[in-house]
Amino acid sequence: MLPLEQGLKCYSFLSYRTSQYKLHYYETPTNIKFIMLTDTKSGSMRLPLQQIYVNIFVEFVVKNPLSPLEHPGGIGVNNELFEASLTQFVVGPPPFC
């Protein structure tokens, strides 16, 4: 595990590194959990995961009255705008042809 970031409580879990991948974890104040798998050499993904929550999840899921907030059984979010925005955030804009 990596050293804890300044200001976080001692029991906060941020990431775990194996020889194959690095798992990043972010939990919101409302207990929504975000997990991202990256290359082992990547830095902290705490800020990007927080941005995904604030700028994408809240905008396209929380503020959408037709999108359920509860996803029983781990089925995930079924919202096309959320998925498209998340893909663009993680992968980046499509290259110009």
Secondary structure, 3 states (H helix, E strand, C coil): CCCCCCCCCCCCCCEEECCCCEEEEEECCCCCEEEEEECCCCCCCHHHHHHHHHHHHHHHHHCCCCCCCCCHHHCCCCCHHHHHHHHHHHHCCCCCC
